[in-house]
Amino acid sequence: MRIGIVCPYSFDVPGGVQNHVMDLAEALITLGHEVSVLAPADEDSPLPAYVVSAGRAVPLPYNGSVARIAFGPVSTARVRRWLTNGDFDVLHVHEPLTLSLSLLAVLSARGPVVATFHTAMTRSRVLAAAQGVLQIVLERITARIAVSALARKVQVEHMDGGAVEIPNGVAVAKFADAEPLPDWPGECGPGTGGTLGFLGRFTEARKGFPVLRDAFVALAATRPGLRLLVAGPGDPDDLYDQFPAALRERVTFLGLVTEADKARMLRSVHLYVAPNTGGESFGMILTEALAAGTTVVASDLDAFRRVLDGGRAGRLFPTGDPVGLRDALSELLDDPAGRATLSACGDQVVANFDWPVVARRVLEVYAAAIEATDGRVIDQEWVGLG
């Protein structure tokens, strides 16, 4: 099968959707399919062989964060050229309601279109302003995928249609086989030691880092040797300034890490902490931590609760509550058997998210979309952005 996949966000900046697109493409290629991915990226960016650059992206506020997207007449021309050259059996776009390549690809497509929705956002000023165009986009989509129950709920309640729920995948072996970083995670005995991990933008409010910071400071006062390993974008000074001077040597900042080093980082902690306060429709980092065999402690968000099987595969604490987080961390650091039980349950849960399993489910949707169109193409061409 010839498959075209469109990523709306720039490959120059790591992100959950970008990683999802790359892992899906590689899983489909492994299964014997021909795949081309179109995504924003600088022309000189190092890209996998299956990725075609659509040019430089620009920042756009989106869902409490900043997305780097490409849009406009030049992008439209590049999308159309890629579609013509690819002659795909099916087009798979991600986040088609974002003002980016995915939306342009849907408007230019003439065959079956599958769309994956990653977020659970129901309103934005940008979407409201483009409501007429978005209705055309929705009408041209043959089949919809939602990565979570929350994202699917948005489709049912706000987008006049349903969606097949297929979760984000994770390359389980990549995380399970990763080597820990040198000298990590260290000792973890009753009342002392232990290593906590956090990965993400520590300056982004919805990631909840201040909740983890306060819990760490309180716990470190009575737990000698407790350490915190942080990875993600940001200025080191902005991170260390959040901690009392006496505790800064117990905090290690890795900065922005590669996918390989992310796996190593997750293998280097006793507990991975996800203190997010909202805006999450799935929880990709949770499945990656589970794949690494690391015990997860996460906010009691609906999306996280679903990934962790209601708390069977990881410990949940009240969202935004540093005291509740401190207590959960203290209990688990002193309970290696409890951590092992949670990790064993995590192994069972994450098997359902392994990319070969997920990719086969996506292929079933492709087949249904192709059958639904029965080889027909859209004759009319939408030229509003050409």
N, C-alpha and C positions, 0 to 999 in steps of 0.2 A: 504494500500500500504506500502511495506517495502522500505524505502528511506535511502540511504547512502549519507551523505554530507561531503565534504572534505574542510577544511579551511587551506590555505597554511601558515598562519601566527600564531605565538605563542599566546596561550591563557594567557600566563604569563604577556603580555603587552597589555593594552587596545588599540583598534583601530577600525576604521570604518568597515572593512571587518569582523573582529571577532564579533562585535556587530550585524552586518547584519546576519551572520550565526546563532548566538544564537537566535535572534528574529524570524528568519524564522523557525528554528527547533521547537521552542515553539509554533508558530502559527500552524504549520503542526500537531504537537502532539495534540493541542487543537481541531483541525478538525478531529481527530480520526486516524491519520496515525502513523505508527511505524518508528521512526527516530533514526539513530545513526550518530554522528558527529565524525570524526577523525581530530585531530589537534595536532600540536606540543605543548608540555607543560612538565614542570618538573614533575617527577613521584609523588612528594608529593604536587603538586598544588591542591587546592580545585577546583573541576570541577563539573558542573551539571551532573546528573545521565546519561544523554544521550550522554555525551562526552567521547571518548576513547583517551587516551594520546598516541601520537606516539613518545614520547621521547623529550629530550631537544633540543632547537633550537639554531642556531648560527646567528649572525647579518650579513646582506647582504645589501650593498647600492642599493636602488631601487627607481626610480621616484622622486629623490630629497630628499628622506628620508632614513631611515634604517629599513629594514624588518627583522624580526627574523623568520628564516625558518629551516626546517629539510630536509636533502637530503642525498643520498648515499645508499650503499648496505643494511645497517641495517634498514634504513627507508623503503626501497623497500620491505624487508621481512615483516615488520610490516603492510605495506599497503596491501600486498597480503593476509596475515593472516586475516586482518579485512574484506576484501572483501569476502573471503571464508566463514568466520563465519557469515557474515551478509546476504548473499544470497539475495541481494537487487533486487527489481523490477526495480529500476532506480538509477543511480549514478549521483549525482549533485556535480560538482567540481567548486571551485571559483578561479579565476586567474590562469588558467591552464598553462599559458606561463611563470609563475614564476618558477624558479628552486626549487621546493618544493614538498610537498606531493600531490598536485593536479595533477601536471604533471606525477608523478609516478603512481597515481591512474588511470589516463587515459590510460597509457601504459599497465597497468595490468588488466584493465576492460575487461569483456567478454560479456557485455550486453549494453543496451542503456545508453548513457552518455549525460547529460546536463551540459553545462558550462556557468558560469556567468562571464562576464568581467566588472571590476569595473573602470579601469583606461583608460585614453585617450592617454597614451604614445604610440608613434609610433616607437621609436628607442631606443636601448640600446646596449652596447657592449656585455653584457651577452647574450641577445637574438640573436645578430648577430653571436656570436660564436657557438650557439647551433641551427642554422637554420635547419639543417637536422633533428634533433630530433623533433623540433617544427612542422615541416611539418607532421611528423607521428602523432603527438598529434592532430593536426587540422583534419586530416583525420579520426581519431577515434571518434571525437565528433559528436553526433547525432543531437543535437539542441543547439543553442547559445542564451544566454540572455545578453543584455547590459543594464547597470543601467542608462544610459543617452544617449542622442542623440550624444554626442561627442564620447562616448565609442562605440556606434553603427557605427559611421562614420569610426572609425579605422578598424572595422571588414570589412566593405564594401570596403574601399580603400586600406587596407594593408594586410588583412588576407584572401582574396579571398572568401568572403562569407558574408551573412547578419546575422542579429540577431534580435530577438524580444526585443523591448525596454520595460523593466519593471523596474520601479524606486526602489530605496532603500525604505524599509518600515519604519514606525515609530509607536511605541506603544503609540498612541495618549492619551489614558486614563491615562497611567503612568505619563505623563508629565503634563496633564491638572489637575490632582488631587494632584500633589505634593504640600507640604507645603513650603512656602518660608523659608529661613534661618532666625533665630532670628534677629530682628532689621533691616531687609532688606525688601524692597529696600529703605525705608525712604521717606523723603519729596521730592517733585519735583514741585516747584512753578516757576512763570515767573522770569527769570533772576537769579535763584538760585537753588541749590540742583540738584537732579537727580543722578541716578546710571547707569553706563555703565558696560557691561559684555564682557568678552573674555574667550574662552576656547580653549586650544590647546598648542602646543609647542612654547612658545614665542621666543625661540632661533632659530627656523627654518625659514629661510628667506622667503619662499613662503607663510607662514602664515601671513606675513605682520604686525607683532606687532609694529614695529617702526612707521608705518603710524598712528596707533591708539595712540601710545604714544605721538607723536608730536601734534596730534589733541587734546588729553586730556590736555596736558600742556598748549596749547594756550587757550583752553576754560576755564580751571580751573582758569586762571589768572583773568578772569572777571566774573566767576560764583562761588561764595562762596558755599561751601557744595557739589560740584560735587565730586562723588566718582567713583572708578574703582574697579571692582571685577574680579579677574583673577583666573582661574583654569587650571591645567595641569601640566605636568612634568617640572622639572627644579629647580635650586637653587634659594632660595628667594633672596640672595644677588645679584645674577645676574639680577634679576628683579628690585629690588629697586634702584640699582646703575644707572639705566637708567633714573631716575627721579630726579629733583631738590630736595634738602633736605627738603624744605618747603612743598613739595607736597606729600612726601612719606607716611605721616599718612593718606592720602586720598586714598591710594592704599592698597587693601587687597588681599593677595595671599592665596588661599586655598590648593595649591599643587594638587597632583593627587587625583581625586575624584572617588568614586564609581558611578555606574549608577544611584543609588537612589539619591545620593547627586548632581549629574549632573542635574537631573530634578529639584531639589530644588534650585540649583544655577540659572538655567534659569528662575525660578519663582521669583527670588530675584532682578531682574534688570528692569529698565524702558526701556532700549534699549540694545539689543544684537548686538554686532558689529563683522562683519566678514570682516577684512581688507585684505584678501588673495590677493596675487599678481599674482597667476597662478598655474598651475598644478592640478586644480580641475576638475573632470569630472561630479560631481553631487553637493554635498553640504549637507551632512547628518545633520550637526549641524543646518542648517537653518530650516529643517523640524522639528527638535526637539524643536527649539526655537518657531516656529509657533505653535506647539502642546501645548507648555506651555503657549500660549497666549501672548507671549512677542513680542513687535515690533522689527523688524529686520532692521538693516542698513548694507548693504553689498557692496563690490566692484562690479563694473559693469562687472564682468566676464560672459562669455556666459552661463556657467553652473549655476551660481547664478541667472542670469536673467531668465532662464527657470524655476527654482524652484519658484521664486517669481512672476511668471506670468508677466514678463516684467516690474515689479515695482508696480503692483497693490497690491501685498501682502507684500511689504516691500520697503524701500527706497534704491535706488542704488546711488552710488557716483563714480566719475572717479577713476579707479583703480590706486593705488599708490599715490593718491593726498591727503595729510593731511589737506590742506585748504578746499578742497571740502568736506571732511569728517567732519571737524569742523563745517562748515556751516550747513550740514545736521543734525548733532547732536543738534546744537543750536536751529534750527527751530523746531525740533520734541519735544525736552524737554520743549519748551514753548507752545506746541500745543497738549494738551491731547485729543482733539477731533480728530485731525489728527492721533494720535497714535491709538485711538480706531477704526478708519476707516480701517487703515492698518491691525490691528489685526483681525477685523471681516472678511476681505477678506482672511487673512491667515487661519482662521478656515475653510473656504470653500475649499481653496487649499489643506490644509493638510489632509482633509478627503479622498482624493484620494491616499494618501500615508499610510493610516492606514493598519497595518499588515494583518488583516483578508482579506481586499480587495486585497492586493498584493499577499498573499499566494495562493489565489484562481487562480490568473493569472499564477502563477508559476506551479500550479497543471495542468493547461491546457497544458503547455509546456511538462510536464512529460508525460501526456497522449499521446500527439502527438509523442514524442520520442519513447515511447513503441510501439505505432502502427506502426511507421516507421520501426522498427527493426523486428516486427512481430514474436517476440519470438526467433529470431536467436541470436546466440552467436558467438564471434570471436574465431576461432579455434586456430590460430597461437598465440604463446606467445612471447612477446618481452622481451628479457633477457639481454639487454645491460647494465643494472645497477644492475643486480641480483648478 
